[in-house]
Amino acid sequence: GLPTRLRLSGVVASEHALTSYTFGLKGTLDAVLSAELDSPGGCGAARALLPFELKTGRRTPSNSNDHQAQLLVYTLLLSEAHGAHVPAGLLLYSQMANTDGRGVSAVHADPAMLESLIIHRNRVAAGCAPQALQHGRMPPVLRDARACGGCFERAHCALAHAALEGGDAASFGVEALFLEAAGHLSPLQLSYGRHWLELVDIERRAAERRSTLKFTRPAGELEEEGVALTGLRLAGVEQLSAAQLSTEGGHVRSWAHTFTRAPPSPDSPASPPRPSPHLGASKLSAGDLVAVSAMAAPRGAARPRWLLASGIISEVGADEVVVLLEAPLPPPRHGARLRLDKEEVLAGFGTCRSNLLLLLSPAAKREEPLRLLQLVVDLAPPRFRPPDEGLSPLSAEAAASLQTLNADQRAAVTRVLCARDYALILGMPGTGKTTVIAHTVRALASAGQTVLLSAYTHSALDNVLLKLDEMGVPLLRLGEQLSRIHPRLHKHTVEALLESAHEPEQLSALLRDRRVVATTSLSLSHALLFERFFDVCIVDEAGQITEPVCLGPMRLAERFVLVGDHFQLPPLVTEPTAGERGMATSLFSRLCQAHPAAVCRLRMQYRMAADIMAISS
């Protein structure tokens, strides 16, 4: 039964991410609390860890069961991660702070309730399994106007029902909701949605298979391939200063853990020699996401414990690897060695799926809500204004700066300024694509336009921003990890603006003055982008970005510009089936082929001699 009384003794971790491969569940706990619990029979106090969840609203009949189920799952995850019984969890509703119990309620980890949740989890997993649609394992739509009307995923649900299941308003069961979300889609657009959602799913499943290799293959083989480091010990833990923090993926990783090779154990059975004692010989490098796990203890004293934590590698040396984690790692039990396994970044697939569903949805902020859908799927021809109309809003300084460009570069900037839908800039290495982007952004900003600048990599993005910084263009560089942003651009980050602003109104003014906002193509979830809609979006490296990723920044602007060279590297696709079905062809390449008149070619290159260029081409 529940304890009659508990005393909280501390916070063990906050925003604690846990994954259980045993139960196929994962979650991020608001906090993990250490507590002393008095047993009902008065037999003394026992120490326990408790998950804590904060809800900023109030408890209602419609959310109470969901919140309790969430906390029950957290007790299961925490129990497995720490190898100890977790008897309960705590819920705090902030809007109930003046009621009895101060808004805190305990949720008992009832075994029968946990069993029921696992059964429901298995039903959901069956609906997400490969071939679930073909085999009829997808859960049926609810067909309930009241339940569907209050669901925040109702639009995506209707779109998936239409695109993936071939459903209509009658089969969806709530006609008004279906027509609002999917009634505008043509057969071609529904086919496009189904095709790309399937390709994203193929790539995702391939990544998930790779992430499970650590369970199915010997650790030595994975280390030989360079995707794992085994037989490690924890040599030190250090808390970082605020300036050193990593916030990659929204997780604050403030604890640096240093791992070194563990000395041979006399209790360990004979094993083949390691590929190399030199840790730097691995393919793991700074910035990689890794899982920290405990290997099986000597003589079977303990089984492996998978995914004790996940973190970002900050340093790889010959003798040590430093990994940034959210909380201090507990010491392994029974002398077990530790291992690091490279993790697949699966969050990007959810972003791709969301980008596709948002493309199929009417864009309320656009002058023409369905225009992007028509341009991308129907391949509607792009429209352009006369050159005089496009150049007239420029300031004298911006117009004069264009005279420093060659004829092709000036034509490209002019084409962008005249675009009503989109423009495409094609150039081989050394033709000045970065220079053209910088001058284009400067011209747009001088004309009072707002610009979202994006690229797949931090380095490509920062190369443009460094030129804009030299030009004196006010800008805002968004990014979750300051270490990945060029040091000269730190002054343009949110963190720097927060330090210089003393009042909220002053910060708002500083952010409002930044007409140019820059972020990578998979980092569009920043809170400052939630309400922003830009006049123009410019995507660099567009020839190397898969179509679902490219759609992300494009949907946040009225017009878009794609810059790249599809004759160089194509988008990186790991699953051959997805590549053969079109995922290895960029949207940039598709639009160049569909509308050659929209392409601005940069033909003069400055990087190499003609003889070298002839060989490389």
C-alpha positions as CSV (number, residue, x, y, z in Angstrom):
1,G,0.0,0.0,0.0
2,L,0.9,3.7,-0.1
3,P,3.0,5.1,2.7
4,T,1.2,7.1,5.3
5,R,3.7,9.9,5.1
6,L,6.8,10.9,3.0
7,R,9.6,13.4,3.5
8,L,11.3,14.8,0.5
9,S,15.1,15.0,0.9
10,G,16.3,16.4,-2.4
11,V,16.1,16.7,-6.2
12,V,18.2,14.0,-7.9
13,A,17.7,15.1,-11.5
14,S,15.5,17.4,-13.6
15,E,14.3,17.0,-17.1
16,H,15.5,13.4,-16.8
17,A,15.2,11.5,-20.1
18,L,14.7,7.7,-19.7
19,T,14.3,5.0,-22.3
20,S,13.4,1.4,-21.6
21,Y,14.2,-1.2,-24.3
22,T,12.6,-3.8,-22.1
23,F,9.1,-2.2,-22.2
24,G,9.5,-0.2,-25.4
25,L,8.8,3.1,-23.6
26,K,10.5,6.4,-23.1
27,G,9.8,9.7,-21.4
28,T,11.3,12.8,-19.9
29,L,10.6,13.3,-16.2
30,D,10.2,16.8,-14.9
31,A,12.2,15.8,-11.8
32,V,13.4,12.8,-9.8
33,L,13.0,13.3,-6.1
34,S,14.7,11.5,-3.2
35,A,12.3,10.7,-0.4
36,E,11.9,8.8,2.9
37,L,8.6,6.9,3.2
38,D,7.0,5.7,6.3
39,S,5.5,2.2,5.8
40,P,1.8,1.7,6.7
41,G,2.7,-0.8,9.4
42,G,5.0,1.6,11.2
43,C,8.0,-0.6,10.5
44,G,10.3,2.4,9.9
45,A,11.2,4.6,7.0
46,A,12.5,3.5,3.6
47,R,14.4,5.5,1.0
48,A,13.0,5.7,-2.5
49,L,13.2,7.7,-5.7
50,L,9.9,9.2,-6.9
51,P,9.1,10.8,-10.3
52,F,7.7,14.3,-10.1
53,E,5.5,15.9,-12.8
54,L,4.5,19.5,-12.8
55,K,1.3,20.6,-14.6
56,T,0.8,24.3,-15.2
57,G,-3.0,24.0,-15.4
58,R,-5.6,22.5,-13.2
59,R,-6.8,18.9,-12.8
60,T,-10.0,18.2,-14.7
61,P,-12.0,15.1,-15.4
62,S,-10.7,15.1,-19.0
63,N,-7.0,15.1,-18.2
64,S,-6.8,13.3,-14.8
65,N,-6.5,9.8,-16.2
66,D,-3.9,10.8,-18.8
67,H,-1.7,12.5,-16.2
68,Q,-1.9,9.5,-13.9
69,A,-1.1,7.1,-16.7
70,Q,1.9,9.3,-17.6
71,L,3.2,9.1,-14.0
72,L,2.7,5.4,-13.8
73,V,4.9,4.9,-16.9
74,Y,7.5,7.1,-15.2
75,T,7.5,4.9,-12.2
76,L,8.2,1.9,-14.4
77,L,11.0,3.7,-16.3
78,L,12.6,4.9,-13.1
79,S,12.4,1.5,-11.4
80,E,14.2,-0.2,-14.3
81,A,16.8,2.5,-14.7
82,H,17.9,2.5,-11.0
83,G,17.2,-1.2,-10.2
84,A,14.9,-0.3,-7.3
85,H,11.2,-0.4,-6.5
86,V,9.5,2.9,-7.1
87,P,6.2,2.8,-5.1
88,A,4.6,6.0,-6.4
89,G,4.9,9.3,-8.2
90,L,3.9,12.9,-7.4
91,L,1.7,15.2,-9.5
92,L,1.6,18.9,-8.8
93,Y,-1.1,21.1,-10.4
94,S,0.0,24.7,-10.1
95,Q,-3.5,26.2,-10.2
96,M,-4.5,24.1,-7.1
97,A,-1.9,25.5,-4.8
98,N,-4.5,26.9,-2.3
99,T,-6.5,23.7,-1.9
100,D,-6.0,20.9,0.6
101,G,-2.8,19.0,-0.1
102,R,-1.4,22.1,-1.9
103,G,-2.2,20.7,-5.3
104,V,0.0,17.6,-4.8
105,S,-1.4,14.2,-5.4
106,A,0.3,10.8,-5.2
107,V,-0.1,8.2,-7.8
108,H,0.4,4.6,-6.6
109,A,2.3,2.3,-8.9
110,D,-0.5,-0.2,-9.0
111,P,0.7,-3.4,-10.8
112,A,-2.7,-4.0,-12.4
113,M,-2.8,-0.5,-13.8
114,L,0.7,-0.9,-15.1
115,E,-0.2,-4.1,-16.8
116,S,-3.2,-2.4,-18.5
117,L,-1.0,0.4,-19.7
118,I,1.5,-2.1,-21.2
119,I,-1.4,-3.8,-23.1
120,H,-2.5,-0.5,-24.5
121,R,1.1,0.3,-25.4
122,N,1.4,-3.0,-27.3
123,R,-1.8,-2.1,-29.3
124,V,-0.3,1.2,-30.3
125,A,3.0,-0.4,-31.2
126,A,1.1,-2.9,-33.4
127,G,-0.4,0.0,-35.3
128,C,3.0,1.5,-35.8
129,A,4.7,-1.7,-36.9
130,P,5.9,-2.4,-40.5
131,Q,3.0,-3.3,-42.8
132,A,0.5,-2.4,-40.1
133,L,-1.7,-0.6,-42.6
134,Q,-1.7,-3.5,-45.1
135,H,-2.3,-6.1,-42.3
136,G,-5.2,-4.2,-40.8
137,R,-3.4,-3.5,-37.5
138,M,-4.0,0.3,-37.6
139,P,-6.3,1.4,-34.8
140,P,-9.7,2.6,-36.3
141,V,-10.6,6.3,-36.2
142,L,-12.8,7.2,-33.3
143,R,-15.6,8.8,-35.4
144,D,-16.5,10.8,-32.3
145,A,-17.2,14.6,-32.8
146,R,-16.7,15.5,-29.2
147,A,-13.5,13.5,-28.7
148,C,-12.0,14.5,-32.0
149,G,-12.9,18.1,-31.7
150,G,-10.8,18.4,-28.5
151,C,-7.8,16.6,-29.9
152,F,-4.8,18.8,-30.9
153,E,-3.8,16.2,-33.5
154,R,-7.2,16.1,-35.3
155,A,-5.9,17.8,-38.5
156,H,-2.9,15.5,-38.8
157,C,-5.2,12.5,-38.1
158,A,-7.6,13.5,-40.9
159,L,-4.7,14.1,-43.3
160,A,-3.1,10.7,-42.5
161,H,-6.5,9.0,-42.8
162,A,-6.9,10.6,-46.3
163,A,-3.4,10.2,-47.6
164,L,-2.4,6.8,-46.0
165,E,-5.7,5.0,-45.7
166,G,-7.5,6.5,-48.7
167,G,-10.3,7.6,-46.3
168,D,-12.9,10.3,-46.9
169,A,-15.3,12.3,-44.8
170,A,-17.7,9.4,-44.4
171,S,-15.1,6.9,-43.2
172,F,-13.6,9.6,-40.9
173,G,-16.9,10.0,-39.2
174,V,-16.7,13.7,-38.4
175,E,-17.4,15.3,-41.7
176,A,-16.7,19.0,-40.8
177,L,-13.3,18.2,-39.2
178,F,-12.2,16.1,-42.2
179,L,-13.3,18.7,-44.8
180,E,-11.5,21.4,-42.9
181,A,-8.3,19.5,-42.8
182,A,-8.2,17.5,-46.0
183,G,-11.2,18.5,-48.2
184,H,-9.0,20.8,-50.4
185,L,-6.5,18.1,-51.4
186,S,-6.5,16.7,-55.0
187,P,-5.7,13.1,-55.8
188,L,-2.2,14.2,-56.9
189,Q,-1.6,15.9,-53.6
190,L,-2.9,13.0,-51.6
191,S,-0.6,10.7,-53.6
192,Y,2.4,13.0,-52.9
193,G,1.6,12.9,-49.2
194,R,1.4,9.1,-49.1
195,H,4.5,8.7,-51.2
196,W,6.7,10.9,-49.0
197,L,5.3,9.8,-45.7
198,E,6.2,6.2,-46.7
199,L,9.7,7.2,-47.7
200,V,10.3,8.9,-44.4
201,D,9.0,5.8,-42.6
202,I,11.4,3.6,-44.6
203,E,14.4,5.7,-43.6
204,R,13.2,5.9,-39.9
205,R,12.9,2.1,-39.6
206,A,16.3,1.7,-41.1
207,A,17.7,4.1,-38.4
208,E,15.8,2.2,-35.7
209,R,17.3,-1.1,-36.9
210,R,20.8,0.4,-36.6
211,S,20.1,1.7,-33.1
212,T,19.3,-1.9,-31.9
213,L,22.6,-3.3,-33.2
214,K,24.0,-3.1,-29.6
215,F,21.5,-5.7,-28.5
216,T,22.1,-8.2,-31.3
217,R,25.8,-8.1,-32.2
218,P,28.9,-8.6,-30.1
219,A,30.4,-5.5,-28.6
220,G,33.8,-6.2,-30.1
221,E,32.4,-6.2,-33.6
222,L,30.8,-2.8,-33.1
223,E,34.0,-1.4,-31.7
224,E,35.9,-2.7,-34.7
225,E,33.5,-0.8,-36.9
226,G,34.1,2.3,-34.9
227,V,30.5,2.9,-33.7
228,A,31.1,1.8,-30.1
229,L,33.7,2.0,-27.3
230,T,33.6,-0.8,-24.7
231,G,35.3,-1.8,-21.5
232,L,35.3,1.7,-20.1
233,R,35.3,3.2,-16.6
234,L,34.1,6.5,-15.3
235,A,37.2,8.5,-14.4
236,G,35.6,11.8,-13.4
237,V,32.5,14.0,-13.3
238,E,32.5,17.8,-13.5
239,Q,29.6,20.3,-13.5
240,L,30.0,22.9,-16.2
241,S,29.6,26.6,-16.0
242,A,26.6,28.3,-17.7
243,A,28.8,29.3,-20.7
244,Q,29.8,25.7,-21.3
245,L,26.3,24.2,-21.2
246,S,25.0,22.0,-24.1
247,T,21.3,22.4,-24.9
248,E,21.2,20.1,-27.9
249,G,17.8,18.8,-28.7
250,G,16.3,20.9,-25.9
251,H,18.1,18.9,-23.1
252,V,20.4,20.9,-20.7
253,R,23.5,18.8,-20.4
254,S,25.6,20.4,-17.6
255,W,27.7,17.4,-16.4
256,A,30.9,16.4,-18.1
257,H,31.7,12.7,-17.7
258,T,35.2,11.5,-18.5
259,F,35.6,7.9,-19.6
260,T,38.8,5.9,-19.9
261,R,39.7,2.3,-20.6
262,A,39.1,0.1,-17.6
263,P,42.1,-2.1,-16.5
264,P,41.7,-5.8,-17.1
265,S,39.7,-7.5,-14.4
266,P,41.0,-10.8,-13.0
267,D,37.4,-12.0,-12.7
268,S,36.7,-11.4,-16.4
269,P,36.7,-14.4,-18.7
270,A,39.3,-14.4,-21.5
271,S,38.2,-12.2,-24.4
272,P,39.7,-11.3,-27.8
273,P,42.0,-8.3,-27.8
274,R,40.4,-4.9,-28.4
275,P,40.7,-3.4,-31.8
276,S,42.8,-0.6,-30.3
277,P,43.4,0.8,-26.9
278,H,43.6,4.3,-28.5
279,L,40.1,5.7,-28.0
280,G,40.7,8.3,-30.8
281,A,40.9,5.4,-33.3
282,S,37.1,5.2,-33.1
283,K,34.8,6.9,-35.6
284,L,33.1,8.6,-32.7
285,S,33.7,12.3,-32.7
286,A,32.7,15.5,-30.9
287,G,29.0,16.3,-31.4
288,D,27.9,12.7,-31.8
289,L,24.9,11.5,-29.7
290,V,25.9,8.4,-27.7
291,A,24.2,6.0,-25.3
292,V,25.9,5.1,-22.0
293,S,25.2,1.6,-20.9
294,A,26.6,-0.8,-18.3
295,M,28.0,-4.1,-19.6
296,A,27.4,-7.4,-18.0
297,A,29.3,-7.7,-14.7
298,P,32.0,-10.3,-14.2
299,R,30.9,-13.9,-13.5
300,G,27.3,-13.0,-14.2
301,A,26.9,-10.8,-11.1
302,A,24.6,-8.5,-13.1
303,R,23.0,-8.3,-16.5
304,P,23.7,-5.5,-18.9
305,R,21.8,-2.3,-18.1
306,W,21.0,-0.5,-21.4
307,L,20.9,3.3,-21.8
308,L,21.7,4.6,-18.4
309,A,21.9,8.0,-20.1
310,S,22.3,9.6,-23.4
311,G,24.6,12.5,-24.1
312,I,26.7,14.5,-26.5
313,I,30.5,13.8,-27.0
314,S,32.4,17.0,-26.4
315,E,36.0,15.6,-26.7
316,V,37.7,12.5,-28.0
317,G,41.3,12.0,-27.1
318,A,43.8,9.1,-27.2
319,D,43.1,8.0,-23.6
320,E,39.8,9.6,-22.7
321,V,36.3,10.6,-24.0
322,V,34.3,13.4,-22.5
323,V,30.5,13.1,-22.7
324,L,28.0,15.8,-21.6
325,L,25.0,14.4,-19.7
326,E,22.0,15.9,-18.0
327,A,22.7,14.5,-14.6
328,P,25.6,12.7,-12.8
329,L,25.8,9.1,-13.8
330,P,25.3,6.7,-10.9
331,P,28.3,4.3,-10.3
332,P,27.8,1.0,-12.1
333,R,26.9,-2.0,-9.9
334,H,29.1,-5.0,-9.2
335,G,32.1,-3.5,-10.9
336,A,30.4,-3.5,-14.3
337,R,32.3,-1.9,-17.2
338,L,30.6,0.9,-19.2
339,R,30.2,1.3,-23.0
340,L,29.4,4.1,-25.4
341,D,27.3,3.4,-28.5
342,K,26.6,5.9,-31.2
343,E,22.9,6.7,-31.3
344,E,20.8,7.4,-34.3
345,V,19.2,10.9,-34.2
346,L,15.5,9.8,-34.7
347,A,13.9,13.2,-33.8
348,G,14.6,14.4,-37.4
349,F,12.1,11.9,-38.8
350,G,9.3,13.3,-36.7
351,T,10.3,16.8,-38.0
352,C,10.1,15.5,-41.6
353,R,6.7,13.9,-41.0
354,S,5.4,17.1,-39.5
355,N,6.8,19.2,-42.4
356,L,4.9,17.0,-44.9
357,L,1.6,17.2,-43.0
358,L,1.9,20.9,-42.6
359,L,2.6,21.3,-46.3
360,L,-0.7,19.5,-47.0
361,S,-2.6,21.8,-44.5
362,P,-3.8,25.2,-45.6
363,A,-1.3,27.9,-44.4
364,A,-3.4,30.6,-42.8
365,K,-0.6,33.1,-42.6
366,R,0.0,33.0,-46.4
367,E,-1.7,35.5,-48.8
368,E,-2.6,32.4,-50.8
369,P,-3.0,29.5,-48.3
370,L,-2.5,26.7,-50.8
371,R,0.2,28.3,-52.9
372,L,3.2,26.4,-51.5
373,L,1.4,23.1,-52.0
374,Q,0.7,24.0,-55.6
375,L,4.3,25.0,-56.2
376,V,5.8,21.9,-54.7
377,V,3.3,19.2,-55.6
378,D,1.5,20.5,-58.7
379,L,4.7,22.2,-59.9
380,A,2.9,25.4,-60.7
381,P,5.2,27.8,-62.6
382,P,6.7,30.5,-60.4
383,R,5.7,34.1,-61.0
384,F,8.0,37.2,-61.2
385,R,7.6,41.0,-61.0
386,P,9.3,43.3,-63.6
387,P,12.9,44.2,-62.7
388,D,12.1,47.8,-62.0
389,E,9.5,46.9,-59.5
390,G,11.8,44.5,-57.7
391,L,14.7,46.9,-57.4
392,S,12.8,50.1,-56.6
393,P,12.5,49.5,-52.8
394,L,16.3,49.2,-52.3
395,S,18.3,51.7,-50.4
396,A,21.0,53.6,-52.3
397,E,23.7,51.8,-50.2
398,A,22.3,48.4,-51.0
399,A,21.9,49.2,-54.7
400,A,25.5,50.4,-54.9
401,S,26.8,47.2,-53.2
402,L,25.3,45.2,-56.0
403,Q,27.7,46.8,-58.5
404,T,30.6,44.9,-56.8
405,L,29.1,41.6,-58.1
406,N,29.7,40.1,-61.5
407,A,26.9,40.0,-64.1
408,D,25.6,36.6,-63.1
409,Q,25.6,37.4,-59.4
410,R,23.7,40.7,-60.0
411,A,21.2,38.9,-62.1
412,A,20.6,36.3,-59.4
413,V,20.0,38.9,-56.7
414,T,17.7,40.8,-59.0
415,R,15.8,37.6,-59.8
416,V,15.2,37.0,-56.1
417,L,14.0,40.5,-55.5
418,C,11.5,40.1,-58.4
419,A,10.2,36.6,-57.3
420,R,6.6,36.4,-56.2
421,D,6.9,32.7,-55.5
422,Y,10.5,31.4,-55.6
423,A,13.9,31.6,-57.3
424,L,16.6,29.0,-57.8
425,I,20.3,29.8,-57.7
426,L,22.7,27.2,-59.2
427,G,26.4,27.4,-59.0
428,M,29.4,25.1,-58.9
429,P,32.0,25.4,-56.0
430,G,33.8,28.8,-56.1
431,T,31.1,30.7,-58.1
432,G,30.3,32.9,-55.1
433,K,27.0,31.4,-53.9
434,T,27.7,32.5,-50.3
435,T,28.4,36.1,-51.5
436,V,25.2,36.2,-53.5
437,I,23.2,35.0,-50.5
438,A,24.8,37.7,-48.3
439,H,24.1,40.5,-50.8
440,T,20.5,39.2,-51.4
441,V,19.8,39.2,-47.6
442,R,21.2,42.7,-47.3
443,A,19.1,43.9,-50.2
444,L,15.9,42.3,-48.8
445,A,16.5,43.7,-45.4
446,S,17.2,47.2,-46.8
447,A,13.8,46.9,-48.6
448,G,12.1,46.3,-45.2
449,Q,11.7,42.5,-45.8
450,T,12.1,39.9,-43.1
451,V,14.3,36.9,-44.0
452,L,14.7,33.4,-42.6
453,L,18.1,32.0,-43.5
454,S,18.7,28.3,-43.2
455,A,21.2,25.6,-44.2
456,Y,21.6,21.9,-43.3
457,T,25.0,22.5,-41.6
458,H,26.1,25.0,-39.0
459,S,29.3,25.8,-41.0
460,A,27.5,26.7,-44.2
461,L,25.0,28.8,-42.3
462,D,27.7,30.7,-40.4
463,N,29.8,31.3,-43.6
464,V,26.9,33.5,-44.8
465,L,26.3,35.1,-41.4
466,L,30.0,36.1,-41.1
467,K,29.7,38.1,-44.4
468,L,26.4,39.7,-43.1
469,D,28.1,40.6,-39.9
470,E,30.9,42.3,-41.9
471,M,28.2,44.2,-43.8
472,G,26.6,45.4,-40.5
473,V,23.3,43.7,-41.1
474,P,21.4,43.1,-37.8
475,L,20.7,39.4,-37.4
476,L,19.6,36.8,-34.9
477,R,21.4,33.4,-34.8
478,L,19.4,30.7,-33.2
479,G,21.0,27.5,-32.0
480,E,20.8,25.0,-29.2
481,Q,24.5,24.5,-28.7
482,L,26.7,27.6,-28.5
483,S,29.8,25.5,-29.2
484,R,28.5,24.8,-32.8
485,I,28.1,28.5,-33.6
486,H,31.1,30.5,-34.8
487,P,32.6,32.5,-32.0
488,R,32.3,35.8,-34.0
489,L,28.6,35.2,-34.1
490,H,28.0,34.6,-30.4
491,K,27.1,38.3,-30.1
492,H,24.0,37.7,-32.3
493,T,22.6,34.8,-30.2
494,V,19.6,35.0,-27.9
495,E,21.9,34.5,-25.0
496,A,23.9,37.6,-25.8
497,L,20.8,39.7,-26.3
498,L,19.5,38.5,-22.9
499,E,22.7,39.8,-21.3
500,S,22.4,43.2,-22.9
501,A,18.6,43.7,-22.2
502,H,17.6,44.8,-18.8
503,E,13.9,44.9,-19.3
504,P,11.5,42.5,-21.2
505,E,10.4,45.5,-23.4
506,Q,14.1,46.1,-24.2
507,L,14.6,42.5,-25.2
508,S,11.4,42.5,-27.4
509,A,12.7,45.6,-29.2
510,L,16.1,44.0,-29.8
511,L,14.4,40.9,-31.2
512,R,12.1,42.9,-33.3
513,D,15.0,44.8,-34.9
514,R,16.5,41.6,-36.1
515,R,14.8,41.2,-39.5
516,V,17.2,38.4,-40.4
517,V,16.9,35.2,-38.4
518,A,19.2,32.2,-39.1
519,T,19.0,28.6,-38.0
520,T,19.7,25.1,-39.4
521,S,17.0,23.3,-41.3
522,L,16.3,20.8,-38.5
523,S,16.2,23.3,-35.7
524,L,13.0,25.1,-36.4
525,S,11.3,24.3,-33.0
526,H,12.7,27.4,-31.2
527,A,10.0,29.3,-29.3
528,L,10.9,32.5,-31.2
529,L,9.8,31.0,-34.4
530,F,6.4,29.9,-33.2
531,E,4.7,33.1,-34.1
532,R,7.0,34.4,-36.8
533,F,6.2,34.3,-40.5
534,F,8.8,35.7,-42.9
535,D,8.7,37.5,-46.2
536,V,11.4,35.3,-47.7
537,C,13.2,32.1,-46.8
538,I,16.6,31.3,-48.2
539,V,17.9,27.7,-48.0
540,D,21.6,27.1,-48.7
541,E,23.0,23.6,-49.6
542,A,19.5,22.9,-51.0
543,G,20.9,20.3,-53.4
544,Q,22.1,18.2,-50.4
545,I,18.9,18.3,-48.4
546,T,16.1,15.8,-48.6
547,E,12.7,17.2,-49.7
548,P,10.9,16.8,-46.3
549,V,13.7,18.6,-44.5
550,C,13.8,21.4,-47.0
551,L,10.0,22.0,-46.5
552,G,10.6,23.0,-42.9
553,P,12.0,26.5,-43.4
554,M,10.0,27.0,-46.6
555,R,6.7,26.8,-44.8
556,L,7.6,29.7,-42.6
557,A,7.8,32.3,-45.4
558,E,5.7,33.8,-48.2
559,R,8.5,33.2,-50.8
560,F,11.5,31.0,-50.9
561,V,15.0,30.8,-52.5
562,L,16.9,27.6,-52.9
563,V,20.7,27.8,-53.5
564,G,22.9,24.9,-54.3
565,D,24.3,22.6,-56.9
566,H,22.5,19.3,-57.5
567,F,25.4,18.1,-59.7
568,Q,27.5,17.7,-56.5
569,L,26.5,15.5,-53.6
570,P,22.9,14.4,-53.5
571,P,20.9,14.2,-50.3
572,L,22.2,11.6,-47.9
573,V,19.8,8.6,-47.8
574,T,20.9,5.4,-46.0
575,E,18.2,3.0,-47.2
576,P,18.6,2.1,-50.9
577,T,14.8,1.5,-51.3
578,A,14.0,5.1,-50.2
579,G,16.7,6.4,-52.5
580,E,15.5,4.5,-55.5
581,R,12.0,5.8,-54.9
582,G,13.0,9.4,-55.0
583,M,14.4,10.4,-51.6
584,A,17.9,10.9,-53.1
585,T,16.5,13.6,-55.4
586,S,16.3,17.0,-53.8
587,L,13.4,19.4,-54.2
588,F,16.0,21.9,-55.7
589,S,16.8,19.4,-58.5
590,R,13.1,18.7,-59.1
591,L,12.2,22.4,-59.4
592,C,15.3,23.1,-61.6
593,Q,14.1,20.4,-64.1
594,A,10.5,21.5,-64.0
595,H,11.1,25.2,-64.5
596,P,14.5,26.0,-66.0
597,A,13.5,29.6,-66.5
598,A,13.5,30.1,-62.7
599,V,17.1,29.0,-62.4
600,C,19.9,31.7,-62.1
601,R,23.2,30.2,-63.1
602,L,26.5,31.4,-61.6
603,R,29.1,30.5,-64.3
604,M,32.2,32.4,-63.2
605,Q,34.2,30.6,-60.6
606,Y,37.1,32.0,-58.6
607,R,38.4,29.0,-56.7
608,M,40.5,26.9,-59.1
609,A,42.4,27.1,-62.4
610,A,40.6,26.0,-65.6
611,D,42.7,22.8,-65.9
612,I,41.8,21.7,-62.4
613,M,38.2,22.5,-63.0
614,A,38.1,20.4,-66.1
615,I,39.4,17.4,-64.2
616,S,37.0,17.8,-61.2
617,S,34.1,18.3,-63.5
